[in-house]
Amino acid sequence: MNESGAWRRVVEFDASQREAVLAALPPLARALGGGARWCVLHADGTREWLGTLSEATADFAREAATTGV
């Protein structure tokens, strides 16, 4: 997560749990506000960009899917 120009690790999870983790993000994203940017950092060092969320986003996993994640 990045909300002030610095990336922070929020949680580490097994790749097999990706969909469950993405589905669980909306309450956290709403609590933190819509300005935070999100990504998944893979074991090989590549980032999977999830973008910025707003309170109007009802389904984070659906937004991630529509942005090619």
C-alpha positions in Angstrom: 0.0 0.0 0.0 1.2 3.5 -0.7 -0.5 6.5 0.8 2.3 9.0 1.3 4.9 8.3 -1.3 6.3 5.2 0.6 5.2 1.6 0.0 4.2 -0.4 3.1 3.7 -4.1 3.4 0.2 -4.7 4.7 0.1 -8.5 4.7 2.1 -11.5 3.3 0.1 -14.4 1.9 0.5 -17.5 -0.2 -0.3 -17.0 -3.9 -3.1 -19.6 -3.6 -5.0 -17.2 -1.3 -4.8 -14.2 -3.8 -8.6 -14.1 -4.6 -9.6 -14.4 -0.9 -7.2 -11.6 0.1 -8.4 -9.3 -2.7 -12.0 -10.0 -1.8 -11.2 -9.0 1.9 -9.6 -5.7 1.0 -12.7 -3.4 0.6 -13.3 -2.8 4.3 -9.6 -2.0 4.9 -9.5 0.3 1.8 -12.6 2.1 3.0 -11.2 2.6 6.5 -7.9 4.0 5.1 -9.6 6.2 2.6 -9.7 6.3 -1.2 -6.3 7.8 -1.8 -4.2 4.8 -1.0 -2.6 2.9 -4.0 -2.3 -0.8 -3.9 -0.2 -3.5 -5.4 0.7 -7.2 -4.9 4.5 -7.8 -4.7 5.2 -11.2 -6.1 8.1 -13.5 -4.9 10.1 -12.7 -8.1 9.9 -9.0 -7.3 7.4 -8.0 -9.9 4.5 -5.8 -8.8 0.9 -6.4 -9.8 -0.7 -2.9 -9.7 -4.2 -2.7 -8.3 -4.7 1.0 -8.5 -6.5 3.5 -6.3 -9.8 2.8 -4.5 -12.6 5.2 -3.7 -15.5 4.7 -1.3 -17.7 4.3 -4.4 -15.9 1.0 -5.2 -18.2 -1.7 -4.1 -16.1 -4.7 -5.2 -12.3 -4.4 -5.1 -11.7 -7.7 -6.7 -13.9 -6.8 -9.7 -12.0 -3.4 -10.1 -8.7 -5.3 -10.0 -10.0 -7.7 -12.7 -11.1 -4.9 -14.9 -7.7 -3.2 -14.7 -6.0 -6.4 -16.0 -4.8 -7.7 -12.6 
